[in-house]
Amino acid sequence: MKEHSTKLTLLTCLSDGQFHSGEKLGELLGISRAAVSKHIKGIQCWGIDIFRIQGRGYQLADPLEMLSQSSLVAASDDASVDVIPIIDSTNQYLLDRTSELSSGSVCLAEYQAAGRGRRGREWVSPFGANLYLSMYWKLDAGMAAAMGLSLVVGVAVVEALEKIGVQGIKLKWPNDLYYNDKKLAGILVELSGQAGGAANIVIGLGLNMSMKSEVEGIDQPWTSLTEVCNGEVPNRTELAQALICAWHTALTDYELNGMSGFVPRWNRLDNFLGRNVRLLIGPRELEGEVMGINEQGAVLLKTHNGLESHIGGEISLRKND
């Protein structure tokens, strides 16, 4: 964190959207103008556009709204909330600390250097453009009970967005949020524990909020809340608070009652319900019509063989061209 303190201070100065001369920034930080220029280049590597105009100085291309740790902590009740501006992975941060955490502990970041999605895919994580949120949960029922967690959390996220006026978000089995058939967010559930004992669950969310259109490293159609909300994006800190609260409620409900109450809620939001799809299970490929999910969290597919249910970490659902 120390090695990033100068860059973060520079960003705080620039976040007002005004021009700041390299000389004034250097005086403020006690460094040379050349050092300021070097730090600015480092900030740009985080995915932030900064203009430099001769005689005027540096200015952010777009306004920057950073997460408020104090507001998040104040709204967190008893659970711990860590806001770490620069991190490798919010999920990994919690996974490394499960022995000292209580259920509901949260980690958020402004930028992830090694964000990841399912099956080891990279999750592109530019600074301050999106929401990177992970929560630890101790599941006393053990690892077998974690089967439907990504579905439960997906429902909670969409319903929380609906409550603040964000409409039209759908779910893609088993772990994505979609808008107009484009990926808006992904959920990654990782777990550890011993057979017969409680499971340590870490749930991560990457939600695109204000990503610029030219982003390298994404190989599928995607969108941001800027498109969904016609540019009126929710406050990131307030959205994080709403999601944390929704996850607490949903996970507590899931522990008490299982998946049954979430099945109709998921099916209402299923992006592919009633649509013909291909279902990829390792080297196998099935075709059929999506009929929702069941109480085990399996996707239901109507094929020429009848109604089939499929579940497993290697299943990938794609819209049938």
N, C-alpha and C positions, 0 to 999 in steps of 0.2 A: 504493500500500500504506500509505503514511504516514497518509492521511486516514482509514483504517479502524483504525488501531492502538488508539485509545481504545475503540472498540466491541469489538474482539477481546479486549482486556484485561478489559472488563466481562463478556464471555461466559465467559472463563476463570474469573473470580470466581464467576459464577452456575452454572457447570457442576457444582458439588458438589451441586446440588439443594436447597440451603438458602435461607432468606430472608436478604437482605442489605439493610440500610437505605440509602436514598439518601444520607444523611449520611456513613455509613461508606465507601460507594463513592466519594463525592466526595472525602473525605479521602485515600483510597488513590490516586486518580488526579490529585489536585490541581486539581479543578474544582468548580464549584458544584452544588448539588442540582438546579437548573434545567437545567444542562448535562447532568447524568446523565439526567434525564427525556428530554431531546432525543435523546440517544444511544440510549436504550432504544427510542424510537419508530423510530429508524433501523434498529435491529436487527430490530424487528418487520416491517419492510418486506422483510427477507430471508426471511420465512416462518417465523419463530420466535415461538412463543407465550410471553409473559412476563406473569405475574400481578403485580399490585400491591395489597397489602392495607394499609390505613391502620394505622400503628403497628408494622408488621412489615417492610415494605419490598418488595423485588422477589424473585420466584422463577420459575425456568423451569417451564413446564407439564409438560415431559417431560425426562428425563435427556438430556444432550448428550455424545456421545463424539466427540472431535475426532481427526483423523488424526495419527499420530505420524511426523513427518518423520524423526527420528533412527532409528526402527525401520525405516522404508522404505529409507533410505539404507544402513543397515547390511546389509540383505538384498539390495542391488541389484547386487552384484559391481562391474563396471566402469562400468555405464551410469549416467548422471546421473538423479536424481529430484528434481523441483521440486514442493513442496507450497505452493501459493499460495492462501491462504484465500479471497480475493475476486478473481474474474477475470471477464473478458468471456466467454472460451471457451477451454477447455483445448486443443482442436484448433487454434484460431487462434494461440495462444501458441507451439505447436511449429511450425506452418506459417511463422510469421514468423522462425524461427531455424534452418531446415533446413541452412543453410550451415555452421553451427557445431556441429551435433549429430552424435553417433554413433548407430548403430542400437541400438535398445532404450531410448533416452532417454525419460523419462516425465514427464508433468505431471499432477498431481491438484489438485483444488480442493474447498473446502467449499461454495462458492456460485458459480454462473455467472450473470452479469447478461445475457449474450447467448448462452446455450447453444442449439445448433441440431441439428436432425435432418435427415433426407433432404429434398431439394428445398426447402431453406430454411425448413422448419417450425421453430417455436420448440420448444426442449426445456426444460420447466419444471424449475428447479433450485434448490429451497429449501435453505437453509443446513443442512449437517450431517445431512440426512435420507437422502441417497442416496450413491452412489459415482459421481464424475465423473472418469474416467480416460482419458488419451490417451497413445499411444506413437508415436514416430517410428521408421520402418524404411526403410533404403535398399535398394531392390530393384534389384540389378544387371541383372536380365533385362529391365528397362524397364517402361513403363506397360502394355503389352499383357499382361504376366504378372500384373497386379494384379486380373484379372477375378474370381477367386473368393475374394478376401481376406476379405470380410465373412462368407462361409460358413465359412472356416477358423477365423476368430476366434470366431464363434458356437459352433462345436463345442468349441473350447478353453475357452470360458467355462462352458458347461454341464457339461463333464467335470470342470472344476476345482470347480464347486459340488457335483457328485456325490461327489467325493473327501472333501469336508468334511461330507457327510451331508445335503445339500440335494437332495431327490429330486423328480421329477415335472415338471422344467422341460423345455419343448419349444422347437423352433426354427420360426420362420415365415420362409419365403423372402422376400427374400434377407438380411434384416439385423435381425430382431427375436427376442427371447426371450419365450416365452409360458408362462403357467400357467393352467390351466382356461379356455383361450380368451381370456385377458386379457393385455395387454402388460405384461411385467415389465421389459424393458430394450430399448434400441436401440443399434445399432452404426452408426457413420458413418465411411466410408473416404474420405479426400480425398487427392489426389495432384497432384504437379507434376513437371516435368522436360521435357527436350528429346527429340524423336523420335530413336531410335537410341541414347540414353544411359540411364543409370540413372534410376530413378524415386524421388522422395521421397514416401514414404507416411506419412500420419498417420491412425491408427486411434483413434477415440473410442468410449467406452462410457458410456452413462448407465444405471445400474442402480438401480431403486427399492428402497430398503431399509426405511425407516420413515416414508414419507410419510403425513401425516394424510389422512383421507378427503375433506375439503372442500378441493379444490385447483382454482383457476380456470385456464382455458387449455388443458385437456386434452379433446379431442373424441372419445375412443374409450375402450372399457372398459380399465381398467388395474388392476394389483395391485402389492403390495410383498412383500418377503421376510417382513415381519411376518405376512402371511397364509400364505405357503408354509410357514413354520417355526413357526406357532402362537405367535408372539411372541418366540421364542428366536432373535433375529437374530444372525448371525455378527459377530464383532468386525470393524469396518470396515478397520482397518489390516491385520489378518491376512488378510482376504479380498483386499485390494488386493495384498498380497505374493503370494498364491496365483495371482491372475490374471496378474500381471506375469510370473511364472515360466512359467505355462501358455502365455502369448502368445509368449515367447521360444522355447519348445520347438516350438510349432506353426508359427511363421513360419520357423524354421530348417528344419523338416521340409518345409514347402511349397516353400522355395527349392531344396532338394535333389531332391525327389520329385514336386512338383506336386500336383494335386488328387486323384490316383487313390486314395490311402489315406484321404482324407477323405470320399469318397462314401458308403461303407457306414456310417461314423460319423454323417454327417449324416442319412442315411435312417432310422437307428435313432431319431433324435430329432425327425423331421419331424412337426410338429403337424397337418399336413393330409394326410399320407400316406393314400391310399385314400379320401379324402373328395372330394365334389363341390364345386367352387369356381367363382368367376368370376375371370378373369384380365384385368386392365385394362391395355391397352397404348396409351397416349395416348387417342384417341377410340374405339379398338376395344375390344370386349369379347368374350372367349371363355369358354365353359363346358366343363368336363370334370373328370376325376378325376386327382388328383395322384399321380404315380408316382415321386416322388423327384427327384433331380438327376442330371446326368451329369458327366463329367470336365471339362467346360468351365464348370461351375457353373450351367448352364441348368436351369430347372425343366422337368420332363417332365409333359405333360398328355395324358391319353387323351381324345380328342374323337371326334365322329362321323366325322372325317376320318382317324382313326388316332392314332398316337403322335406328338405334336409337342413340340419343344423351344423354349423362349423365354428370351431373356436381354436385359438392357439396363437402363440406369438409370431409365427411365420406367415400368418394369413395377411394378404394385402388385397384390398378391394379397389377396383378401378372401374370408372365409368366405361361402359361398352360403347366403343365407337360405332 
